[in-house]
């Protein structure tokens, strides 16, 4: 579902288990993957951990599972492009230096992503160094222009097939 390889997901799960944020509920079988439960530190709740907003004044941790789109895949806008896009959407207008500070990316990187978004019809310059997100931008069309349209669906289907394949145990 995250649009990453099983190895990447496995490494991320291992780090989350080590940090005590993830608990294994049900082990994988030949037909079904592991089932995990996300845990939050005592006194915190999911609402405070999983918000989708950036702001120039403060940055809120984002639960990006809600925002996966083929336009933000590798070889397209990527994770950096997603960070810039979500930050730009949360304000009326912003300068490159402000977006760089909010996203933690270099100004040159932010500028490069904004120029690409401009070419895709997702962002526009306002003058005086300000940029804004284009309301109602067609992300599907942008993914098609970048050649990443449908990749997520094909990858999810491949992962389903992989999970259904019999696994060899013991090396042979």
Phi and psi in degrees as a GROMACS rama.xvg file:
@    title "Ramachandran Plot"
@    xaxis  label "Phi"
@    yaxis  label "Psi"
@TYPE xy
-80.5428  -8.07681  UNK-2
75.138  29.7371  UNK-3
-126.967  165.881  UNK-4
-69.1769  163.822  UNK-5
-65.2609  -31.4712  UNK-6
-66.1852  -43.459  UNK-7
-63.0286  -45.4107  UNK-8
-61.9582  -40.5463  UNK-9
-63.8637  -42.1547  UNK-10
-65.0191  -41.4918  UNK-11
-64.2018  -42.6194  UNK-12
-60.6956  -42.5255  UNK-13
-59.5198  -45.2151  UNK-14
-63.8749  -39.2386  UNK-15
-68.7877  -35.9965  UNK-16
-65.4231  -45.0689  UNK-17
-58.5109  -37.2145  UNK-18
-84.1651  1.03699  UNK-19
64.6127  31.237  UNK-20
-98.9877  -11.9404  UNK-21
-135.37  136.468  UNK-22
-126.526  134.423  UNK-23
-76.9501  123.08  UNK-24
-94.9819  -49.6229  UNK-25
-135.641  129.971  UNK-26
-71.8114  153.457  UNK-27
-66.0169  149.832  UNK-28
-119.365  -176.206  UNK-29
-63.754  -26.9107  UNK-30
-104.298  -20.45  UNK-31
-131.692  146.968  UNK-32
-78.7896  172.919  UNK-33
-58.0003  151.154  UNK-34
-114.078  126.229  UNK-35
-116.19  156.594  UNK-36
-124.099  130.132  UNK-37
-81.8324  132.499  UNK-38
-115.008  148.976  UNK-39
-116.955  150.293  UNK-40
-59.1362  152.105  UNK-41
-55.1187  136.541  UNK-42
88.843  -11.3725  UNK-43
-105.52  162.229  UNK-44
-133.208  168.622  UNK-45
-60.3225  -34.0901  UNK-46
-60.3188  -39.9194  UNK-47
-77.1105  -17.2932  UNK-48
-98.0842  -21.9439  UNK-49
-124.858  76.9109  UNK-50
-121.264  151.742  UNK-51
-113.338  71.298  UNK-52
-156.402  141.599  UNK-53
-117.613  155.962  UNK-54
-147.455  154.807  UNK-55
-66.5654  -29.7587  UNK-56
-76.3996  -44.5939  UNK-57
-149.853  155.817  UNK-58
-106.889  131.561  UNK-59
-107.244  134.998  UNK-60
-55.8631  138.705  UNK-61
-112.469  137.625  UNK-62
-97.0315  93.8843  UNK-63
-77.5132  -4.68318  UNK-64
-56.4665  -29.2361  UNK-65
-73.9602  -14.671  UNK-66
-118.619  15.939  UNK-67
-69.7047  129.937  UNK-68
-147.999  150.617  UNK-69
-60.3561  -23.6099  UNK-70
-69.3995  -19.328  UNK-71
-102.553  19.2686  UNK-72
-83.6538  167.988  UNK-73
-59.0773  144.597  UNK-74
71.9404  8.83116  UNK-75
-123.562  -124.674  UNK-76
-80.7025  -25.6155  UNK-77
70.0549  -176.458  UNK-78
-64.081  -37.2954  UNK-79
-62.5398  -43.4334  UNK-80
-61.8447  -38.8227  UNK-81
-63.9734  -43.8089  UNK-82
-59.3683  -45.4668  UNK-83
-65.4954  -43.3637  UNK-84
-61.7518  -47.0067  UNK-85
-67.9241  -36.4844  UNK-86
-66.389  -41.2693  UNK-87
-67.462  -34.6792  UNK-88
-69.7118  -23.8713  UNK-89
-83.6572  -5.40848  UNK-90
-129.237  163.099  UNK-91
-68.6439  -45.3704  UNK-92
-158.65  152.883  UNK-93
-150.008  154.526  UNK-94
-91.9396  161.111  UNK-95
-58.8047  -42.1081  UNK-96
-63.7603  -35.861  UNK-97
-68.5186  -43.4314  UNK-98
-64.8069  -36.7192  UNK-99
-63.5429  -42.6176  UNK-100
-65.8303  -44.2691  UNK-101
-66.5118  -41.5725  UNK-102
-87.0947  -16.1869  UNK-103
77.4076  17.6309  UNK-104
-103.611  160.043  UNK-105
-72.2998  150.024  UNK-106
-56.5963  -40.3264  UNK-107
-63.0383  -40.7102  UNK-108
-64.6833  -45.3693  UNK-109
-61.5714  -44.2148  UNK-110
-61.5486  -42.5259  UNK-111
-62.103  -42.7377  UNK-112
-67.5969  -40.3775  UNK-113
-63.4884  -40.2487  UNK-114
-63.8503  -39.938  UNK-115
-65.5112  -42.7161  UNK-116
-62.6522  -35.741  UNK-117
-61.8315  -46.1748  UNK-118
-64.0692  -24.0566  UNK-119
-94.0575  -2.26487  UNK-120
78.5388  23.1412  UNK-121
-100.578  -23.6646  UNK-122
-143.318  156.9  UNK-123
-144.377  144.372  UNK-124
-78.3333  144.587  UNK-125
-107.988  -8.24617  UNK-126
99.8986  161.977  UNK-127
55.856  25.285  UNK-128
82.9291  2.99941  UNK-129
-89.9149  145.252  UNK-130
-127.822  154.794  UNK-131
-142.296  156.607  UNK-132
-76.8644  144.237  UNK-133
-84.1333  119.915  UNK-134
-66.278  136.002  UNK-135
74.0425  20.852  UNK-136
-59.0046  139.585  UNK-137
-88.1516  97.4336  UNK-138
-68.8227  -31.5111  UNK-139
-63.976  -43.6398  UNK-140
-65.1493  -39.1196  UNK-141
-62.9919  -42.512  UNK-142
-63.7041  -36.9463  UNK-143
-64.4666  -43.1701  UNK-144
-62.0709  -34.5778  UNK-145
-84.1028  -9.86318  UNK-146
82.5164  17.7807  UNK-147
-110.769  6.60645  UNK-148
-63.1928  129.666  UNK-149
83.2398  -4.71621  UNK-150
-63.632  -42.2186  UNK-151
-60.6281  -43.5864  UNK-152
-64.4326  -43.1842  UNK-153
-64.4481  -39.2053  UNK-154
-66.9194  -41.8226  UNK-155
-61.8852  -41.682  UNK-156
-62.7601  -41.1612  UNK-157
-63.5311  -39.653  UNK-158
-65.3671  -38.2198  UNK-159
-62.4785  -45.1784  UNK-160
-61.1723  -42.6326  UNK-161
-62.2069  -39.2399  UNK-162
-68.6306  -26.1821  UNK-163
-83.4572  -17.7017  UNK-164
-67.7906  143.221  UNK-165
-66.2392  139.805  UNK-166
-96.0246  138.064  UNK-167
-90.5822  128.815  UNK-168
-106.048  146.186  UNK-169
79.8822  8.03124  UNK-170
74.0495  12.9494  UNK-171
